[in-house]
Amino acid sequence: MGFDLKGTVEIVTPPHRLTYRIGDGRAADVTFTEASGGVDVEVQLEAEQMHTRELQARGWQAIVDRFTVVAAEHDLA
C-alpha cells in the first residue's frame, strides 16, 4: 500500500529544521538533532480529521521506519 504526498517547503534551516505544508493545507515541522550514533528526527504534523490520531501516528511511524531501512541499504544513514 502506498500514497503520494505532495507539499511545499516553507522554511529550511540547515541542518536543524525543515517546515512544509502538504497539499491539503496541513503544516509539518521537522527537526534534526544530533544524538549518540546518529540523528534524532522529530516530525510534528497537524492531524487530519478523517482518521484517529493513533492511526495517523502509526502510519507516519511506518513511513519513518521504512525510510530508516532504505537509508541504511543505500548507506544514507
PDB file with one MODEL, atoms N, CA, C and O in Angstrom:
MODEL        1
ATOM      1  N   MET A   1       0.847  -1.178   0.000  1.00  0.00           N
ATOM      2  CA  MET A   1       0.000   0.000   0.000  1.00  0.00           C
ATOM      3  C   MET A   1       0.887   1.233   0.000  1.00  0.00           C
ATOM      4  O   MET A   1       1.916   1.256   0.674  1.00  0.00           O
ATOM      5  N   GLY A   2       0.507   2.240  -0.734  1.00  0.00           N
ATOM      6  CA  GLY A   2       1.286   3.455  -0.778  1.00  0.00           C
ATOM      7  C   GLY A   2       0.410   4.640  -1.137  1.00  0.00           C
ATOM      8  O   GLY A   2      -0.775   4.493  -1.436  1.00  0.00           O
ATOM      9  N   PHE A   3       1.004   5.793  -1.101  1.00  0.00           N
ATOM     10  CA  PHE A   3       0.288   7.004  -1.465  1.00  0.00           C
ATOM     11  C   PHE A   3       1.298   8.061  -1.844  1.00  0.00           C
ATOM     12  O   PHE A   3       2.467   7.985  -1.466  1.00  0.00           O
ATOM     13  N   ASP A   4       0.846   9.042  -2.590  1.00  0.00           N
ATOM     14  CA  ASP A   4       1.686  10.170  -2.958  1.00  0.00           C
ATOM     15  C   ASP A   4       1.439  11.299  -1.975  1.00  0.00           C
ATOM     16  O   ASP A   4       0.298  11.586  -1.615  1.00  0.00           O
ATOM     17  N   LEU A   5       2.498  11.923  -1.554  1.00  0.00           N
ATOM     18  CA  LEU A   5       2.400  13.047  -0.634  1.00  0.00           C
ATOM     19  C   LEU A   5       3.104  14.227  -1.286  1.00  0.00           C
ATOM     20  O   LEU A   5       4.304  14.175  -1.552  1.00  0.00           O
ATOM     21  N   LYS A   6       2.362  15.275  -1.537  1.00  0.00           N
ATOM     22  CA  LYS A   6       2.931  16.459  -2.170  1.00  0.00           C
ATOM     23  C   LYS A   6       2.762  17.643  -1.241  1.00  0.00           C
ATOM     24  O   LYS A   6       1.804  17.719  -0.471  1.00  0.00           O
ATOM     25  N   GLY A   7       3.705  18.564  -1.324  1.00  0.00           N
ATOM     26  CA  GLY A   7       3.630  19.741  -0.493  1.00  0.00           C
ATOM     27  C   GLY A   7       4.624  20.790  -0.933  1.00  0.00           C
ATOM     28  O   GLY A   7       5.289  20.658  -1.961  1.00  0.00           O
ATOM     29  N   THR A   8       4.710  21.828  -0.135  1.00  0.00           N
ATOM     30  CA  THR A   8       5.608  22.944  -0.415  1.00  0.00           C
ATOM     31  C   THR A   8       6.487  23.194   0.798  1.00  0.00           C
ATOM     32  O   THR A   8       5.994  23.373   1.911  1.00  0.00           O
ATOM     33  N   VAL A   9       7.788  23.203   0.571  1.00  0.00           N
ATOM     34  CA  VAL A   9       8.722  23.521   1.643  1.00  0.00           C
ATOM     35  C   VAL A   9       8.622  25.014   1.921  1.00  0.00           C
ATOM     36  O   VAL A   9       8.649  25.828   0.998  1.00  0.00           O
ATOM     37  N   GLU A  10       8.508  25.369   3.196  1.00  0.00           N
ATOM     38  CA  GLU A  10       8.344  26.774   3.559  1.00  0.00           C
ATOM     39  C   GLU A  10       9.575  27.363   4.229  1.00  0.00           C
ATOM     40  O   GLU A  10       9.936  28.511   3.971  1.00  0.00           O
ATOM     41  N   ILE A  11      10.224  26.575   5.096  1.00  0.00           N
ATOM     42  CA  ILE A  11      11.412  27.060   5.813  1.00  0.00           C
ATOM     43  C   ILE A  11      12.440  25.951   5.843  1.00  0.00           C
ATOM     44  O   ILE A  11      12.113  24.803   6.142  1.00  0.00           O
ATOM     45  N   VAL A  12      13.686  26.289   5.534  1.00  0.00           N
ATOM     46  CA  VAL A  12      14.801  25.355   5.668  1.00  0.00           C
ATOM     47  C   VAL A  12      15.861  26.046   6.499  1.00  0.00           C
ATOM     48  O   VAL A  12      16.347  27.118   6.136  1.00  0.00           O
ATOM     49  N   THR A  13      16.218  25.433   7.609  1.00  0.00           N
ATOM     50  CA  THR A  13      17.272  25.946   8.474  1.00  0.00           C
ATOM     51  C   THR A  13      18.303  24.834   8.638  1.00  0.00           C
ATOM     52  O   THR A  13      18.269  24.093   9.620  1.00  0.00           O
ATOM     53  N   PRO A  14      19.228  24.716   7.669  1.00  0.00           N
ATOM     54  CA  PRO A  14      20.198  23.611   7.731  1.00  0.00           C
ATOM     55  C   PRO A  14      21.081  23.744   8.959  1.00  0.00           C
ATOM     56  O   PRO A  14      21.431  24.865   9.327  1.00  0.00           O
ATOM     57  N   PRO A  15      21.442  22.690   9.584  1.00  0.00           N
ATOM     58  CA  PRO A  15      20.971  21.318   9.373  1.00  0.00           C
ATOM     59  C   PRO A  15      19.920  20.917  10.404  1.00  0.00           C
ATOM     60  O   PRO A  15      19.778  19.730  10.698  1.00  0.00           O
ATOM     61  N   HIS A  16      19.185  21.873  10.956  1.00  0.00           N
ATOM     62  CA  HIS A  16      18.353  21.591  12.122  1.00  0.00           C
ATOM     63  C   HIS A  16      16.841  21.512  11.899  1.00  0.00           C
ATOM     64  O   HIS A  16      16.141  20.835  12.652  1.00  0.00           O
ATOM     65  N   ARG A  17      16.337  22.194  10.876  1.00  0.00           N
ATOM     66  CA  ARG A  17      14.874  22.308  10.804  1.00  0.00           C
ATOM     67  C   ARG A  17      14.398  22.427   9.363  1.00  0.00           C
ATOM     68  O   ARG A  17      15.065  23.001   8.502  1.00  0.00           O
ATOM     69  N   LEU A  18      13.205  21.855   9.133  1.00  0.00           N
ATOM     70  CA  LEU A  18      12.538  21.940   7.839  1.00  0.00           C
ATOM     71  C   LEU A  18      11.042  22.039   8.120  1.00  0.00           C
ATOM     72  O   LEU A  18      10.499  21.244   8.887  1.00  0.00           O
ATOM     73  N   THR A  19      10.384  22.998   7.508  1.00  0.00           N
ATOM     74  CA  THR A  19       8.926  23.067   7.638  1.00  0.00           C
ATOM     75  C   THR A  19       8.326  23.025   6.247  1.00  0.00           C
ATOM     76  O   THR A  19       8.887  23.552   5.286  1.00  0.00           O
ATOM     77  N   TYR A  20       7.166  22.381   6.164  1.00  0.00           N
ATOM     78  CA  TYR A  20       6.487  22.288   4.882  1.00  0.00           C
ATOM     79  C   TYR A  20       4.985  22.224   5.099  1.00  0.00           C
ATOM     80  O   TYR A  20       4.511  21.985   6.210  1.00  0.00           O
ATOM     81  N   ARG A  21       4.249  22.440   4.023  1.00  0.00           N
ATOM     82  CA  ARG A  21       2.790  22.370   4.054  1.00  0.00           C
ATOM     83  C   ARG A  21       2.381  21.361   2.993  1.00  0.00           C
ATOM     84  O   ARG A  21       2.740  21.492   1.823  1.00  0.00           O
ATOM     85  N   ILE A  22       1.616  20.339   3.420  1.00  0.00           N
ATOM     86  CA  ILE A  22       1.196  19.326   2.460  1.00  0.00           C
ATOM     87  C   ILE A  22      -0.018  19.813   1.684  1.00  0.00           C
ATOM     88  O   ILE A  22      -0.630  20.820   2.038  1.00  0.00           O
ATOM     89  N   GLY A  23      -0.360  19.093   0.627  1.00  0.00           N
ATOM     90  CA  GLY A  23      -1.375  19.521  -0.321  1.00  0.00           C
ATOM     91  C   GLY A  23      -2.718  19.896   0.265  1.00  0.00           C
ATOM     92  O   GLY A  23      -3.417  20.740  -0.296  1.00  0.00           O
ATOM     93  N   ASP A  24      -3.099  19.289   1.383  1.00  0.00           N
ATOM     94  CA  ASP A  24      -4.400  19.613   1.986  1.00  0.00           C
ATOM     95  C   ASP A  24      -4.328  20.795   2.945  1.00  0.00           C
ATOM     96  O   ASP A  24      -5.319  21.127   3.595  1.00  0.00           O
ATOM     97  N   GLY A  25      -3.155  21.436   3.038  1.00  0.00           N
ATOM     98  CA  GLY A  25      -3.009  22.638   3.841  1.00  0.00           C
ATOM     99  C   GLY A  25      -2.419  22.437   5.228  1.00  0.00           C
ATOM    100  O   GLY A  25      -2.095  23.408   5.911  1.00  0.00           O
ATOM    101  N   ARG A  26      -2.275  21.183   5.649  1.00  0.00           N
ATOM    102  CA  ARG A  26      -1.712  20.943   6.986  1.00  0.00           C
ATOM    103  C   ARG A  26      -0.218  21.240   6.997  1.00  0.00           C
ATOM    104  O   ARG A  26       0.489  20.974   6.025  1.00  0.00           O
ATOM    105  N   ALA A  27       0.255  21.798   8.116  1.00  0.00           N
ATOM    106  CA  ALA A  27       1.661  22.145   8.262  1.00  0.00           C
ATOM    107  C   ALA A  27       2.418  21.030   8.980  1.00  0.00           C
ATOM    108  O   ALA A  27       1.865  20.313   9.813  1.00  0.00           O
ATOM    109  N   ALA A  28       3.702  20.906   8.632  1.00  0.00           N
ATOM    110  CA  ALA A  28       4.581  19.946   9.288  1.00  0.00           C
ATOM    111  C   ALA A  28       5.882  20.648   9.647  1.00  0.00           C
ATOM    112  O   ALA A  28       6.363  21.512   8.914  1.00  0.00           O
ATOM    113  N   ASP A  29       6.434  20.267  10.771  1.00  0.00           N
ATOM    114  CA  ASP A  29       7.705  20.810  11.240  1.00  0.00           C
ATOM    115  C   ASP A  29       8.612  19.629  11.564  1.00  0.00           C
ATOM    116  O   ASP A  29       8.257  18.767  12.367  1.00  0.00           O
ATOM    117  N   VAL A  30       9.787  19.595  10.934  1.00  0.00           N
ATOM    118  CA  VAL A  30      10.734  18.501  11.133  1.00  0.00           C
ATOM    119  C   VAL A  30      12.001  19.076  11.740  1.00  0.00           C
ATOM    120  O   VAL A  30      12.571  20.035  11.218  1.00  0.00           O
ATOM    121  N   THR A  31      12.441  18.484  12.850  1.00  0.00           N
ATOM    122  CA  THR A  31      13.696  18.912  13.463  1.00  0.00           C
ATOM    123  C   THR A  31      14.669  17.752  13.482  1.00  0.00           C
ATOM    124  O   THR A  31      14.278  16.597  13.650  1.00  0.00           O
ATOM    125  N   PHE A  32      15.944  18.072  13.308  1.00  0.00           N
ATOM    126  CA  PHE A  32      17.029  17.104  13.303  1.00  0.00           C
ATOM    127  C   PHE A  32      17.980  17.466  14.432  1.00  0.00           C
ATOM    128  O   PHE A  32      18.481  18.589  14.491  1.00  0.00           O
ATOM    129  N   THR A  33      18.228  16.521  15.324  1.00  0.00           N
ATOM    130  CA  THR A  33      19.076  16.766  16.482  1.00  0.00           C
ATOM    131  C   THR A  33      20.147  15.691  16.559  1.00  0.00           C
ATOM    132  O   THR A  33      19.845  14.499  16.496  1.00  0.00           O
ATOM    133  N   GLU A  34      21.400  16.114  16.694  1.00  0.00           N
ATOM    134  CA  GLU A  34      22.481  15.139  16.836  1.00  0.00           C
ATOM    135  C   GLU A  34      22.242  14.290  18.069  1.00  0.00           C
ATOM    136  O   GLU A  34      21.847  14.787  19.124  1.00  0.00           O
ATOM    137  N   ALA A  35      22.490  12.999  17.913  1.00  0.00           N
ATOM    138  CA  ALA A  35      22.307  12.047  19.007  1.00  0.00           C
ATOM    139  C   ALA A  35      23.455  11.057  18.973  1.00  0.00           C
ATOM    140  O   ALA A  35      24.178  10.965  17.981  1.00  0.00           O
ATOM    141  N   SER A  36      23.615  10.338  20.028  1.00  0.00           N
ATOM    142  CA  SER A  36      24.653   9.328  20.090  1.00  0.00           C
ATOM    143  C   SER A  36      24.458   8.322  18.962  1.00  0.00           C
ATOM    144  O   SER A  36      23.438   7.635  18.907  1.00  0.00           O
ATOM    145  N   GLY A  37      25.425   8.237  18.073  1.00  0.00           N
ATOM    146  CA  GLY A  37      25.365   7.263  16.996  1.00  0.00           C
ATOM    147  C   GLY A  37      24.491   7.660  15.826  1.00  0.00           C
ATOM    148  O   GLY A  37      24.230   6.823  14.962  1.00  0.00           O
ATOM    149  N   GLY A  38      24.022   8.906  15.754  1.00  0.00           N
ATOM    150  CA  GLY A  38      23.191   9.280  14.619  1.00  0.00           C
ATOM    151  C   GLY A  38      22.463  10.589  14.815  1.00  0.00           C
ATOM    152  O   GLY A  38      22.979  11.522  15.429  1.00  0.00           O
ATOM    153  N   VAL A  39      21.270  10.642  14.289  1.00  0.00           N
ATOM    154  CA  VAL A  39      20.454  11.860  14.331  1.00  0.00           C
ATOM    155  C   VAL A  39      19.040  11.484  14.744  1.00  0.00           C
ATOM    156  O   VAL A  39      18.463  10.535  14.213  1.00  0.00           O
ATOM    157  N   ASP A  40      18.489  12.221  15.683  1.00  0.00           N
ATOM    158  CA  ASP A  40      17.077  12.065  16.035  1.00  0.00           C
ATOM    159  C   ASP A  40      16.265  12.952  15.106  1.00  0.00           C
ATOM    160  O   ASP A  40      16.602  14.116  14.892  1.00  0.00           O
ATOM    161  N   VAL A  41      15.200  12.395  14.559  1.00  0.00           N
ATOM    162  CA  VAL A  41      14.308  13.143  13.681  1.00  0.00           C
ATOM    163  C   VAL A  41      12.942  13.193  14.352  1.00  0.00           C
ATOM    164  O   VAL A  41      12.373  12.158  14.696  1.00  0.00           O
ATOM    165  N   GLU A  42      12.418  14.403  14.535  1.00  0.00           N
ATOM    166  CA  GLU A  42      11.095  14.574  15.119  1.00  0.00           C
ATOM    167  C   GLU A  42      10.213  15.283  14.098  1.00  0.00           C
ATOM    168  O   GLU A  42      10.576  16.335  13.572  1.00  0.00           O
ATOM    169  N   VAL A  43       9.055  14.697  13.825  1.00  0.00           N
ATOM    170  CA  VAL A  43       8.115  15.283  12.888  1.00  0.00           C
ATOM    171  C   VAL A  43       6.837  15.628  13.643  1.00  0.00           C
ATOM    172  O   VAL A  43       6.239  14.773  14.297  1.00  0.00           O
ATOM    173  N   GLN A  44       6.429  16.882  13.547  1.00  0.00           N
ATOM    174  CA  GLN A  44       5.152  17.317  14.107  1.00  0.00           C
ATOM    175  C   GLN A  44       4.274  17.724  12.938  1.00  0.00           C
ATOM    176  O   GLN A  44       4.623  18.613  12.161  1.00  0.00           O
ATOM    177  N   LEU A  45       3.126  17.059  12.823  1.00  0.00           N
ATOM    178  CA  LEU A  45       2.225  17.299  11.712  1.00  0.00           C
ATOM    179  C   LEU A  45       0.825  17.513  12.245  1.00  0.00           C
ATOM    180  O   LEU A  45       0.367  16.782  13.123  1.00  0.00           O
ATOM    181  N   GLU A  46       0.150  18.511  11.716  1.00  0.00           N
ATOM    182  CA  GLU A  46      -1.234  18.740  12.108  1.00  0.00           C
ATOM    183  C   GLU A  46      -2.060  17.506  11.737  1.00  0.00           C
ATOM    184  O   GLU A  46      -1.953  16.996  10.622  1.00  0.00           O
ATOM    185  N   ALA A  47      -2.866  17.040  12.657  1.00  0.00           N
ATOM    186  CA  ALA A  47      -3.702  15.864  12.408  1.00  0.00           C
ATOM    187  C   ALA A  47      -4.805  16.210  11.417  1.00  0.00           C
ATOM    188  O   ALA A  47      -5.294  17.339  11.381  1.00  0.00           O
ATOM    189  N   GLU A  48      -5.190  15.217  10.609  1.00  0.00           N
ATOM    190  CA  GLU A  48      -6.336  15.395   9.735  1.00  0.00           C
ATOM    191  C   GLU A  48      -7.573  14.867  10.454  1.00  0.00           C
ATOM    192  O   GLU A  48      -7.451  14.240  11.507  1.00  0.00           O
ATOM    193  N   GLN A  49      -8.737  15.105   9.915  1.00  0.00           N
ATOM    194  CA  GLN A  49      -9.979  14.803  10.622  1.00  0.00           C
ATOM    195  C   GLN A  49     -10.587  13.440  10.287  1.00  0.00           C
ATOM    196  O   GLN A  49     -11.503  12.991  10.976  1.00  0.00           O
ATOM    197  N   MET A  50     -10.091  12.778   9.238  1.00  0.00           N
ATOM    198  CA  MET A  50     -10.712  11.539   8.788  1.00  0.00           C
ATOM    199  C   MET A  50     -10.344  10.323   9.650  1.00  0.00           C
ATOM    200  O   MET A  50     -11.177   9.443   9.866  1.00  0.00           O
ATOM    201  N   HIS A  51      -9.116  10.273  10.134  1.00  0.00           N
ATOM    202  CA  HIS A  51      -8.630   9.120  10.901  1.00  0.00           C
ATOM    203  C   HIS A  51      -8.233   9.555  12.310  1.00  0.00           C
ATOM    204  O   HIS A  51      -7.955  10.730  12.552  1.00  0.00           O
ATOM    205  N   THR A  52      -8.208   8.596  13.233  1.00  0.00           N
ATOM    206  CA  THR A  52      -7.816   8.912  14.609  1.00  0.00           C
ATOM    207  C   THR A  52      -6.349   9.321  14.658  1.00  0.00           C
ATOM    208  O   THR A  52      -5.562   8.964  13.782  1.00  0.00           O
ATOM    209  N   ARG A  53      -5.997  10.070  15.686  1.00  0.00           N
ATOM    210  CA  ARG A  53      -4.598  10.465  15.868  1.00  0.00           C
ATOM    211  C   ARG A  53      -3.698   9.240  16.001  1.00  0.00           C
ATOM    212  O   ARG A  53      -2.584   9.217  15.477  1.00  0.00           O
ATOM    213  N   GLU A  54      -4.195   8.213  16.712  1.00  0.00           N
ATOM    214  CA  GLU A  54      -3.406   6.992  16.897  1.00  0.00           C
ATOM    215  C   GLU A  54      -3.109   6.331  15.552  1.00  0.00           C
ATOM    216  O   GLU A  54      -1.974   5.929  15.299  1.00  0.00           O
ATOM    217  N   LEU A  55      -4.108   6.217  14.698  1.00  0.00           N
ATOM    218  CA  LEU A  55      -3.920   5.606  13.389  1.00  0.00           C
ATOM    219  C   LEU A  55      -2.943   6.431  12.553  1.00  0.00           C
ATOM    220  O   LEU A  55      -2.081   5.877  11.871  1.00  0.00           O
ATOM    221  N   GLN A  56      -3.079   7.743  12.607  1.00  0.00           N
ATOM    222  CA  GLN A  56      -2.163   8.610  11.869  1.00  0.00           C
ATOM    223  C   GLN A  56      -0.738   8.467  12.384  1.00  0.00           C
ATOM    224  O   GLN A  56       0.205   8.400  11.596  1.00  0.00           O
ATOM    225  N   ALA A  57      -0.576   8.421  13.701  1.00  0.00           N
ATOM    226  CA  ALA A  57       0.767   8.271  14.286  1.00  0.00           C
ATOM    227  C   ALA A  57       1.404   6.947  13.855  1.00  0.00           C
ATOM    228  O   ALA A  57       2.592   6.899  13.538  1.00  0.00           O
ATOM    229  N   ARG A  58       0.609   5.875  13.846  1.00  0.00           N
ATOM    230  CA  ARG A  58       1.145   4.582  13.414  1.00  0.00           C
ATOM    231  C   ARG A  58       1.546   4.620  11.946  1.00  0.00           C
ATOM    232  O   ARG A  58       2.574   4.059  11.567  1.00  0.00           O
ATOM    233  N   GLY A  59       0.752   5.269  11.132  1.00  0.00           N
ATOM    234  CA  GLY A  59       1.071   5.384   9.709  1.00  0.00           C
ATOM    235  C   GLY A  59       2.354   6.150   9.463  1.00  0.00           C
ATOM    236  O   GLY A  59       3.204   5.724   8.681  1.00  0.00           O
ATOM    237  N   TRP A  60       2.489   7.281  10.133  1.00  0.00           N
ATOM    238  CA  TRP A  60       3.711   8.073   9.969  1.00  0.00           C
ATOM    239  C   TRP A  60       4.923   7.339  10.529  1.00  0.00           C
ATOM    240  O   TRP A  60       6.014   7.433   9.967  1.00  0.00           O
ATOM    241  N   GLN A  61       4.747   6.608  11.630  1.00  0.00           N
ATOM    242  CA  GLN A  61       5.867   5.842  12.175  1.00  0.00           C
ATOM    243  C   GLN A  61       6.303   4.757  11.186  1.00  0.00           C
ATOM    244  O   GLN A  61       7.497   4.488  11.052  1.00  0.00           O
ATOM    245  N   ALA A  62       5.359   4.142  10.505  1.00  0.00           N
ATOM    246  CA  ALA A  62       5.691   3.139   9.493  1.00  0.00           C
ATOM    247  C   ALA A  62       6.503   3.763   8.358  1.00  0.00           C
ATOM    248  O   ALA A  62       7.433   3.140   7.846  1.00  0.00           O
ATOM    249  N   ILE A  63       6.159   4.983   7.965  1.00  0.00           N
ATOM    250  CA  ILE A  63       6.921   5.680   6.923  1.00  0.00           C
ATOM    251  C   ILE A  63       8.348   5.936   7.393  1.00  0.00           C
ATOM    252  O   ILE A  63       9.301   5.694   6.652  1.00  0.00           O
ATOM    253  N   VAL A  64       8.496   6.420   8.610  1.00  0.00           N
ATOM    254  CA  VAL A  64       9.835   6.688   9.153  1.00  0.00           C
ATOM    255  C   VAL A  64      10.635   5.389   9.274  1.00  0.00           C
ATOM    256  O   VAL A  64      11.820   5.360   8.945  1.00  0.00           O
ATOM    257  N   ASP A  65      10.000   4.325   9.741  1.00  0.00           N
ATOM    258  CA  ASP A  65      10.685   3.033   9.867  1.00  0.00           C
ATOM    259  C   ASP A  65      11.165   2.544   8.502  1.00  0.00           C
ATOM    260  O   ASP A  65      12.288   2.055   8.380  1.00  0.00           O
ATOM    261  N   ARG A  66      10.335   2.670   7.489  1.00  0.00           N
ATOM    262  CA  ARG A  66      10.724   2.236   6.140  1.00  0.00           C
ATOM    263  C   ARG A  66      11.849   3.100   5.603  1.00  0.00           C
ATOM    264  O   ARG A  66      12.774   2.586   4.974  1.00  0.00           O
ATOM    265  N   PHE A  67      11.787   4.396   5.839  1.00  0.00           N
ATOM    266  CA  PHE A  67      12.860   5.285   5.405  1.00  0.00           C
ATOM    267  C   PHE A  67      14.182   4.880   6.042  1.00  0.00           C
ATOM    268  O   PHE A  67      15.219   4.905   5.380  1.00  0.00           O
ATOM    269  N   THR A  68      14.157   4.507   7.321  1.00  0.00           N
ATOM    270  CA  THR A  68      15.367   4.075   8.024  1.00  0.00           C
ATOM    271  C   THR A  68      15.988   2.869   7.332  1.00  0.00           C
ATOM    272  O   THR A  68      17.206   2.808   7.163  1.00  0.00           O
ATOM    273  N   VAL A  69      15.163   1.916   6.935  1.00  0.00           N
ATOM    274  CA  VAL A  69      15.650   0.719   6.240  1.00  0.00           C
ATOM    275  C   VAL A  69      16.266   1.093   4.891  1.00  0.00           C
ATOM    276  O   VAL A  69      17.364   0.646   4.559  1.00  0.00           O
ATOM    277  N   VAL A  70      15.557   1.911   4.122  1.00  0.00           N
ATOM    278  CA  VAL A  70      16.051   2.311   2.802  1.00  0.00           C
ATOM    279  C   VAL A  70      17.349   3.101   2.935  1.00  0.00           C
ATOM    280  O   VAL A  70      18.286   2.875   2.170  1.00  0.00           O
ATOM    281  N   ALA A  71      17.420   4.021   3.889  1.00  0.00           N
ATOM    282  CA  ALA A  71      18.632   4.813   4.089  1.00  0.00           C
ATOM    283  C   ALA A  71      19.815   3.922   4.443  1.00  0.00           C
ATOM    284  O   ALA A  71      20.923   4.145   3.954  1.00  0.00           O
ATOM    285  N   ALA A  72      19.597   2.922   5.282  1.00  0.00           N
ATOM    286  CA  ALA A  72      20.673   2.004   5.661  1.00  0.00           C
ATOM    287  C   ALA A  72      21.128   1.181   4.450  1.00  0.00           C
ATOM    288  O   ALA A  72      22.325   0.957   4.267  1.00  0.00           O
ATOM    289  N   GLU A  73      20.188   0.737   3.636  1.00  0.00           N
ATOM    290  CA  GLU A  73      20.525  -0.047   2.436  1.00  0.00           C
ATOM    291  C   GLU A  73      21.351   0.754   1.448  1.00  0.00           C
ATOM    292  O   GLU A  73      22.162   0.188   0.715  1.00  0.00           O
ATOM    293  N   HIS A  74      21.155   2.050   1.419  1.00  0.00           N
ATOM    294  CA  HIS A  74      21.865   2.908   0.478  1.00  0.00           C
ATOM    295  C   HIS A  74      22.971   3.720   1.152  1.00  0.00           C
ATOM    296  O   HIS A  74      23.480   4.688   0.587  1.00  0.00           O
ATOM    297  N   ASP A  75      23.327   3.314   2.350  1.00  0.00           N
ATOM    298  CA  ASP A  75      24.376   3.986   3.117  1.00  0.00           C
ATOM    299  C   ASP A  75      24.103   5.478   3.273  1.00  0.00           C
ATOM    300  O   ASP A  75      25.010   6.305   3.171  1.00  0.00           O
ATOM    301  N   LEU A  76      22.839   5.805   3.522  1.00  0.00           N
ATOM    302  CA  LEU A  76      22.444   7.198   3.737  1.00  0.00           C
ATOM    303  C   LEU A  76      22.304   7.523   5.213  1.00  0.00           C
ATOM    304  O   LEU A  76      22.095   8.677   5.588  1.00  0.00           O
ATOM    305  N   ALA A  77      22.421   6.500   6.047  1.00  0.00           N
ATOM    306  CA  ALA A  77      22.223   6.700   7.490  1.00  0.00           C
ATOM    307  C   ALA A  77      23.421   7.342   8.112  1.00  0.00           C
ATOM    308  O   ALA A  77      23.433   7.587   9.318  1.00  0.00           O
TER     309      ALA A  77
ENDMDL
END
